[in-house]
Amino acid sequence: MKPLVRFQLSLMMFLEFFIWGGWFVTLGTFLGNNLEASGAQSAMAFSTQSWGAIIAPFIIGLIADKFFNAERILGVLHLVGAYLMYQMSQATDFAVFYPYVLGYMIAYMPTLALVNSVAFRQMNNPSKDFGWIRVFGTVGWIVAGFIISLLGWDSQSGIQDGLLSNTFTMTAIASAFLGVFSFLLPKTPPIKSDENQSILEKTGLSSITMLKNKNFLIFFVSSILICIPLAFYYQNTNPFLTELQMENPTLKQSIGQISEVLFMLLIPVFLLRFGIKKTLLFGMLAWVIRYVLFAFGNADELSFMLLIGIALHGVCYDFFFVSGQIYTDSKAGSSNKSAAQGLITLATYGVGMLIGFWVAGQITDNYLVGEIHDWKTIWLYPAGFAALVFVFFLIAFKNEKIEYKGEKV
């Protein structure tokens, strides 16, 4: 790969995830403090991610892949996103804010597939090159958190002064830049496909036939269920840390992304030594431990418990979701791999998270006492639910060998 192309793809990934991390991490705190939103309203806002994930396959499968270069539609979607993000920064009540965030996530979620499409099409050896390109996305997310805390937008005084609205302005600028920059990316024209393909084939949903395999069905259902406790983390962690008056909460949450990079390196070791079932179980068990730590930790002498809980993000996410992607890839046929990944994304970020955000919103509202939440009880709910999913998977999923990097694991 040419150095210029490598730089372009790396910058594309950096900006793509800088944009997501630049507002999504602090969204819950912004909604509660700037817009005085309830837990149920926050759940509605976070659920726009799920609606975007559900709609994305149709945008990509029926429009982008058939009629337009991937880099061009990427540019258009980010320019539209820049406008919507700026409007979000100006909103002063939830009723005005919600239509903009819904429109934004419908525009943004398809770009996650588009950046991968642009990147993969430029690579001769994706298994070797993609990881080194994709890691810049994680760096972008981390840098966004650093900036927010460095400028004091998430400090106690900054939150009271409404400075978190600046996160949307920052993201709008980054989105506009990526929108323009996208038109300079390597050309990625549509791949000619069979005109007789059904809608299910074009949207990647044809892989639903994989659910006939009992083991894959158990994994599929578990993936949806584990997203319910995952939604608690995305929706509640920043408001939780802020309410406990922990300094630089957004910066501290970046520890999760740093651990994500580190634990990604350990996945091959765990897969080769313990196999796919135990690796997935390690990931689910980490969710239980994380939320127990959140329930009993505090911002004072037990703050280390909160930091360990955040650092477990690498185990929680990588060992279940990344390992799950590897498992899905191994179960899919050679012509069905992309469709199978799309099905899992739809199940997790779409259906699973949609349910999870609603549940998290209801429970968060039920344990609001005055202006303070009973966080211990709130966090024990996802801990208990993750434990049930762990037991279900332990009993129902039969251990099996899969092909990984030329070896049976």
SEMIMI-284348 format. One record per residue (C-alpha): residue number from 0; z, x, y. Coordinates in Angstrom, 3 decimals. Example, Ala and Ser with C-alpha at 12.3 -4.5 7.8 and 13.67 -1.06 7.14 Angstrom:
SELO  num         z         x         y
SELO    0     7.800    12.300    -4.500
SELO    1     7.140    13.670    -1.060
This chain:
SELO  num         z         x         y
SELO    0     0.000     0.000     0.000
SELO    1    -0.942     1.323     3.429
SELO    2     1.978     2.278     5.727
SELO    3     0.801    -0.189     8.395
SELO    4     0.722    -3.067     5.900
SELO    5     4.153    -2.092     4.578
SELO    6     5.519    -2.109     8.139
SELO    7     3.939    -5.495     8.874
SELO    8     5.348    -7.092     5.734
SELO    9     8.798    -5.550     6.276
SELO   10     8.938    -6.807     9.871
SELO   11     7.739   -10.227     8.723
SELO   12    10.606   -10.442     6.205
SELO   13    13.129    -9.141     8.739
SELO   14    12.187   -11.799    11.285
SELO   15    11.922   -14.597     8.696
SELO   16    15.549   -14.207     7.646
SELO   17    16.850   -13.097    11.044
SELO   18    15.668   -16.531    12.194
SELO   19    17.503   -18.348     9.396
SELO   20    20.718   -16.336     9.698
SELO   21    20.617   -16.496    13.494
SELO   22    21.713   -20.133    13.665
SELO   23    22.418   -21.526    10.189
SELO   24    25.627   -19.542     9.553
SELO   25    27.346   -20.843    12.701
SELO   26    25.796   -24.331    12.575
SELO   27    28.945   -26.014    11.248
SELO   28    31.098   -24.503    14.008
SELO   29    28.521   -25.424    16.671
SELO   30    28.338   -29.030    15.463
SELO   31    32.108   -29.475    15.427
SELO   32    32.811   -27.813    18.763
SELO   33    29.703   -28.327    20.920
SELO   34    28.632   -31.744    19.635
SELO   35    31.991   -33.007    18.269
SELO   36    30.247   -33.956    15.029
SELO   37    32.171   -35.359    12.066
SELO   38    32.007   -33.853     8.584
SELO   39    29.534   -36.551     7.559
SELO   40    27.303   -35.765    10.553
SELO   41    27.488   -32.036     9.765
SELO   42    26.440   -32.894     6.219
SELO   43    23.408   -34.749     7.617
SELO   44    22.433   -31.688     9.667
SELO   45    22.844   -29.264     6.760
SELO   46    20.974   -31.657     4.451
SELO   47    17.836   -31.163     6.532
SELO   48    17.476   -27.887     4.609
SELO   49    17.233   -29.926     1.416
SELO   50    14.712   -32.360     2.853
SELO   51    12.646   -29.388     3.977
SELO   52    12.832   -27.896     0.468
SELO   53    11.735   -31.202    -1.068
SELO   54     8.774   -31.595     1.307
SELO   55     7.747   -27.904     1.244
SELO   56     5.852   -27.967    -2.095
SELO   57     3.595   -30.706    -0.772
SELO   58     2.844   -28.787     2.449
SELO   59     2.091   -25.605     0.505
SELO   60     0.455   -27.137    -2.564
SELO   61    -1.675   -29.792    -0.888
SELO   62    -2.451   -28.244     2.514
SELO   63    -1.787   -24.518     2.891
SELO   64    -3.065   -23.339    -0.482
SELO   65    -6.225   -25.413    -0.177
SELO   66    -7.412   -25.308     3.423
SELO   67    -5.794   -22.517     5.476
SELO   68    -4.998   -18.821     5.397
SELO   69    -1.304   -18.404     4.582
SELO   70    -0.664   -16.151     7.601
SELO   71    -2.184   -18.697     9.989
SELO   72    -0.145   -21.657     8.831
SELO   73     2.900   -19.354     8.868
SELO   74     2.187   -18.641    12.523
SELO   75     1.680   -22.287    13.449
SELO   76     4.875   -23.398    11.696
SELO   77     6.956   -20.746    13.459
SELO   78     5.490   -21.615    16.861
SELO   79     6.340   -25.262    16.244
SELO   80     9.769   -24.103    15.086
SELO   81    10.288   -22.133    18.304
SELO   82     9.767   -25.284    20.377
SELO   83    12.092   -27.368    18.182
SELO   84    14.737   -24.640    18.165
SELO   85    14.704   -24.491    21.973
SELO   86    15.181   -28.263    22.108
SELO   87    18.157   -27.881    19.758
SELO   88    19.709   -25.402    22.188
SELO   89    19.543   -28.045    24.937
SELO   90    21.033   -30.919    22.907
SELO   91    24.435   -32.208    24.024
SELO   92    25.086   -34.874    21.397
SELO   93    24.353   -35.255    17.693
SELO   94    21.940   -38.181    18.063
SELO   95    19.609   -35.998    20.147
SELO   96    20.156   -32.893    18.017
SELO   97    19.487   -34.397    14.576
SELO   98    15.745   -35.280    14.905
SELO   99    15.031   -31.759    16.156
SELO  100    16.909   -30.015    13.329
SELO  101    15.211   -32.281    10.780
SELO  102    11.782   -31.482    12.200
SELO  103    12.656   -27.801    12.345
SELO  104    13.699   -27.525     8.690
SELO  105    10.600   -29.413     7.552
SELO  106     8.608   -26.756     9.421
SELO  107    10.744   -23.777     8.354
SELO  108    11.325   -24.268     4.621
SELO  109     7.612   -23.940     3.691
SELO  110     7.557   -20.559     5.451
SELO  111     9.860   -19.120     2.762
SELO  112     7.062   -19.557     0.227
SELO  113     4.396   -18.465     2.714
SELO  114     5.974   -15.074     3.486
SELO  115     6.214   -14.420    -0.263
SELO  116     2.579   -15.437    -0.675
SELO  117     1.435   -13.110     2.118
SELO  118     3.516   -10.246     0.709
SELO  119     2.487   -10.622    -2.946
SELO  120    -1.219   -10.805    -2.100
SELO  121    -1.072    -7.344    -0.497
SELO  122     0.679    -5.649    -3.417
SELO  123    -0.919    -3.864    -6.340
SELO  124     2.424    -3.659    -8.142
SELO  125     4.695    -6.533    -6.972
SELO  126     7.496    -5.710    -9.423
SELO  127     7.771    -2.287    -7.797
SELO  128     6.995    -3.097    -4.157
SELO  129     8.432    -6.559    -3.477
SELO  130    12.139    -5.613    -3.666
SELO  131    11.686    -2.904    -1.021
SELO  132     9.956    -5.394     1.268
SELO  133    12.294    -8.346     0.617
SELO  134    15.443    -6.315     1.347
SELO  135    14.449    -6.270     5.030
SELO  136    14.987   -10.031     4.991
SELO  137    18.618    -9.528     4.015
SELO  138    18.915    -6.857     6.710
SELO  139    17.557    -9.363     9.237
SELO  140    20.201   -11.939     8.252
SELO  141    22.949    -9.288     8.605
SELO  142    21.685    -8.101    12.009
SELO  143    21.709   -11.687    13.297
SELO  144    25.395   -11.977    12.381
SELO  145    26.169    -8.647    14.040
SELO  146    24.523    -9.760    17.284
SELO  147    26.360   -13.102    17.385
SELO  148    29.764   -11.422    16.968
SELO  149    28.897    -8.422    19.159
SELO  150    28.022   -10.718    22.071
SELO  151    31.160   -12.781    21.496
SELO  152    29.388   -16.078    20.923
SELO  153    31.609   -16.823    17.909
SELO  154    34.861   -15.642    19.512
SELO  155    37.535   -18.249    20.224
SELO  156    36.771   -18.151    23.958
SELO  157    33.022   -18.070    23.341
SELO  158    33.187   -21.138    21.118
SELO  159    35.287   -23.011    23.686
SELO  160    32.738   -22.114    26.368
SELO  161    29.914   -23.480    24.198
SELO  162    28.193   -20.098    23.775
SELO  163    27.035   -20.882    20.236
SELO  164    24.140   -22.792    21.796
SELO  165    22.753   -19.325    22.573
SELO  166    22.110   -18.807    18.850
SELO  167    19.332   -21.405    19.044
SELO  168    17.805   -19.757    22.110
SELO  169    17.858   -16.365    20.349
SELO  170    16.281   -17.906    17.262
SELO  171    13.619   -19.694    19.329
SELO  172    12.572   -16.359    20.863
SELO  173    12.449   -14.667    17.429
SELO  174    10.509   -17.609    15.983
SELO  175     7.956   -17.492    18.817
SELO  176     7.533   -13.745    18.268
SELO  177     7.017   -14.175    14.517
SELO  178     4.634   -17.045    15.208
SELO  179     2.387   -14.820    17.304
SELO  180     2.879   -11.785    15.038
SELO  181     1.838   -13.826    11.979
SELO  182    -1.744   -14.017    13.249
SELO  183    -1.836   -10.190    13.087
SELO  184    -0.736   -10.071     9.438
SELO  185    -3.227    -9.168     6.686
SELO  186    -5.598   -12.029     5.961
SELO  187    -4.406   -14.189     3.083
SELO  188    -7.111   -16.817     2.412
SELO  189    -6.619   -19.776     0.062
SELO  190    -7.086   -19.098    -3.621
SELO  191    -9.816   -21.281    -5.033
SELO  192    -8.377   -23.713    -7.527
SELO  193    -9.712   -26.335    -9.857
SELO  194   -10.700   -29.389    -7.818
SELO  195    -9.689   -31.558   -10.765
SELO  196    -6.057   -30.465   -10.579
SELO  197    -3.554   -33.299   -10.335
SELO  198    -1.018   -33.618    -7.531
SELO  199     1.670   -32.449    -9.959
SELO  200    -0.312   -29.267   -10.650
SELO  201    -1.048   -28.592    -6.986
SELO  202     2.587   -29.013    -5.939
SELO  203     3.947   -27.008    -8.863
SELO  204     5.728   -29.986   -10.391
SELO  205     3.619   -29.812   -13.551
SELO  206     6.230   -27.389   -14.917
SELO  207     8.562   -30.351   -15.387
SELO  208     7.375   -30.315   -19.007
SELO  209     9.618   -27.255   -19.461
SELO  210    12.567   -29.661   -19.512
SELO  211    11.585   -30.608   -23.043
SELO  212    13.264   -27.358   -24.065
SELO  213    16.965   -28.241   -24.506
SELO  214    18.287   -24.871   -23.363
SELO  215    16.159   -24.911   -20.226
SELO  216    17.256   -28.497   -19.542
SELO  217    20.910   -27.396   -19.719
SELO  218    20.158   -24.552   -17.305
SELO  219    18.227   -26.908   -15.002
SELO  220    21.080   -29.443   -14.848
SELO  221    23.640   -26.647   -14.346
SELO  222    21.553   -25.248   -11.482
SELO  223    21.681   -28.612    -9.711
SELO  224    25.410   -29.041   -10.329
SELO  225    26.430   -25.535    -9.202
SELO  226    24.690   -26.205    -5.880
SELO  227    27.370   -28.775    -5.059
SELO  228    30.081   -26.096    -4.614
SELO  229    27.448   -23.823    -3.026
SELO  230    26.975   -26.421    -0.264
SELO  231    30.679   -26.172     0.579
SELO  232    30.228   -22.467     1.309
SELO  233    27.254   -22.911     3.632
SELO  234    28.674   -25.917     5.449
SELO  235    32.360   -25.039     5.758
SELO  236    32.914   -21.276     5.700
SELO  237    32.240   -20.541     9.381
SELO  238    34.256   -23.545    10.670
SELO  239    37.020   -22.579     8.200
SELO  240    37.231   -18.977     9.432
SELO  241    37.003   -20.132    13.047
SELO  242    39.775   -22.701    12.622
SELO  243    41.978   -19.979    11.101
SELO  244    41.179   -17.944    14.260
SELO  245    39.757   -15.004    12.311
SELO  246    38.075   -12.559    14.680
SELO  247    34.291   -12.070    14.410
SELO  248    33.844   -14.660    11.642
SELO  249    30.038   -14.441    11.639
SELO  250    30.138   -10.657    11.368
SELO  251    32.614   -10.892     8.494
SELO  252    30.357   -13.383     6.704
SELO  253    27.657   -10.702     6.741
SELO  254    29.734    -8.925     4.085
SELO  255    28.300   -11.529     1.720
SELO  256    24.740   -10.421     2.418
SELO  257    25.672    -6.748     2.073
SELO  258    27.235    -7.467    -1.326
SELO  259    24.110    -9.427    -2.250
SELO  260    22.052    -6.245    -1.911
SELO  261    24.558    -4.176    -3.900
SELO  262    25.003    -6.634    -6.767
SELO  263    21.246    -7.115    -6.996
SELO  264    21.155    -3.549    -8.323
SELO  265    23.644    -4.457   -11.071
SELO  266    21.682    -7.377   -12.488
SELO  267    19.572    -5.188   -14.839
SELO  268    22.753    -3.549   -16.129
SELO  269    24.429    -6.886   -16.862
SELO  270    21.316    -8.434   -18.388
SELO  271    20.740    -5.515   -20.717
SELO  272    24.409    -5.201   -21.718
SELO  273    25.642    -8.806   -21.791
SELO  274    22.506   -10.950   -22.056
SELO  275    21.359   -13.913   -19.973
SELO  276    24.096   -16.406   -20.920
SELO  277    27.042   -14.175   -20.038
SELO  278    25.358   -12.995   -16.834
SELO  279    24.885   -16.602   -15.696
SELO  280    28.491   -17.382   -16.655
SELO  281    29.751   -14.421   -14.590
SELO  282    27.958   -15.950   -11.613
SELO  283    29.535   -19.391   -12.110
SELO  284    33.007   -17.938   -12.678
SELO  285    32.702   -16.076    -9.367
SELO  286    32.370   -19.451    -7.583
SELO  287    35.710   -20.565    -9.036
SELO  288    37.454   -17.330    -8.022
SELO  289    35.920   -17.392    -4.525
SELO  290    37.155   -20.877    -3.686
SELO  291    40.636   -20.242    -5.107
SELO  292    40.832   -17.193    -2.837
SELO  293    39.728   -19.332     0.119
SELO  294    42.314   -22.004    -0.754
SELO  295    45.285   -19.638    -0.835
SELO  296    44.220   -16.955     1.667
SELO  297    44.850   -16.877     5.414
SELO  298    43.800   -14.914     8.492
SELO  299    47.002   -12.845     8.550
SELO  300    48.624   -10.937     5.689
SELO  301    46.376   -12.609     3.106
SELO  302    43.123   -12.090     5.022
SELO  303    41.994    -9.699     2.281
SELO  304    41.665   -12.732    -0.005
SELO  305    39.158   -14.318     2.369
SELO  306    37.187   -11.080     2.660
SELO  307    37.067   -10.691    -1.136
SELO  308    35.907   -14.306    -1.386
SELO  309    33.079   -13.596     1.049
SELO  310    32.175   -10.359    -0.758
SELO  311    31.850   -12.315    -4.014
SELO  312    28.697   -13.867    -2.586
SELO  313    26.707   -11.109    -4.282
SELO  314    28.045   -12.125    -7.703
SELO  315    27.862   -15.863    -6.978
SELO  316    24.287   -15.818    -5.763
SELO  317    22.664   -12.906    -7.602
SELO  318    24.200   -13.392   -11.041
SELO  319    23.346   -17.077   -11.194
SELO  320    20.372   -17.733    -8.930
SELO  321    18.479   -14.443    -9.216
SELO  322    19.237   -14.174   -12.930
SELO  323    18.222   -17.824   -13.202
SELO  324    14.867   -17.010   -11.616
SELO  325    14.397   -14.250   -14.201
SELO  326    15.309   -16.688   -16.987
SELO  327    12.902   -19.302   -15.601
SELO  328    10.113   -16.743   -15.393
SELO  329    10.689   -15.757   -19.025
SELO  330    10.522   -19.382   -20.203
SELO  331     7.385   -20.285   -18.248
SELO  332     3.910   -19.706   -19.606
SELO  333     1.654   -17.112   -17.996
SELO  334    -0.158   -19.779   -15.955
SELO  335     2.992   -21.712   -15.078
SELO  336     5.299   -19.101   -13.563
SELO  337     4.905   -20.000    -9.876
SELO  338     5.159   -23.701   -10.665
SELO  339     8.347   -23.123   -12.653
SELO  340     9.971   -21.220    -9.758
SELO  341     8.961   -24.048    -7.438
SELO  342    10.611   -26.561    -9.750
SELO  343    13.905   -24.640    -9.743
SELO  344    13.801   -24.264    -5.948
SELO  345    13.221   -28.003    -5.612
SELO  346    16.129   -28.706    -7.959
SELO  347    18.581   -26.340    -6.261
SELO  348    17.827   -26.175    -2.531
SELO  349    16.416   -29.704    -2.673
SELO  350    18.293   -32.100    -4.958
SELO  351    21.421   -30.030    -5.676
SELO  352    22.159   -29.023    -2.102
SELO  353    21.347   -32.516    -0.815
SELO  354    24.081   -33.934    -3.041
SELO  355    26.385   -31.003    -2.278
SELO  356    26.208   -31.327     1.502
SELO  357    26.979   -35.049     1.291
SELO  358    29.982   -34.439    -0.986
SELO  359    31.236   -31.591     1.223
SELO  360    30.971   -33.779     4.324
SELO  361    32.910   -36.640     2.741
SELO  362    35.705   -34.408     1.432
SELO  363    35.966   -32.453     4.691
SELO  364    36.386   -35.689     6.681
SELO  365    38.966   -37.045     4.206
SELO  366    41.198   -34.007     4.704
SELO  367    41.125   -33.824     8.494
SELO  368    44.665   -34.202     9.866
SELO  369    44.458   -34.610    13.624
SELO  370    42.248   -31.678    14.672
SELO  371    43.198   -29.442    11.730
SELO  372    41.713   -29.528     8.216
SELO  373    43.707   -29.236     5.002
SELO  374    41.550   -26.337     3.877
SELO  375    43.610   -25.589     0.767
SELO  376    42.789   -28.990    -0.708
SELO  377    39.190   -28.912     0.541
SELO  378    38.466   -25.577    -1.184
SELO  379    40.163   -26.585    -4.443
SELO  380    37.559   -29.330    -4.903
SELO  381    34.539   -26.971    -5.246
SELO  382    36.712   -24.551    -7.267
SELO  383    37.503   -27.290    -9.764
SELO  384    33.933   -28.560    -9.872
SELO  385    32.534   -25.047   -10.425
SELO  386    35.045   -24.633   -13.272
SELO  387    33.744   -27.820   -14.912
SELO  388    30.148   -26.602   -14.612
SELO  389    31.235   -23.275   -16.120
SELO  390    32.778   -25.020   -19.143
SELO  391    29.766   -27.317   -19.552
SELO  392    27.350   -24.376   -19.532
SELO  393    29.575   -22.292   -21.824
SELO  394    29.585   -25.037   -24.458
SELO  395    26.090   -26.529   -24.093
SELO  396    23.865   -23.486   -23.449
SELO  397    22.885   -21.617   -26.605
SELO  398    22.604   -17.863   -26.227
SELO  399    19.037   -16.603   -26.525
SELO  400    17.000   -13.469   -26.053
SELO  401    14.575   -13.264   -23.145
SELO  402    11.961   -10.698   -22.132
SELO  403    13.040    -8.601   -19.130
SELO  404    11.133    -5.512   -18.016
SELO  405     9.712    -5.048   -21.471
SELO  406    13.057    -5.365   -23.270
SELO  407    14.739    -8.201   -25.107
SELO  408    18.034    -9.120   -23.397
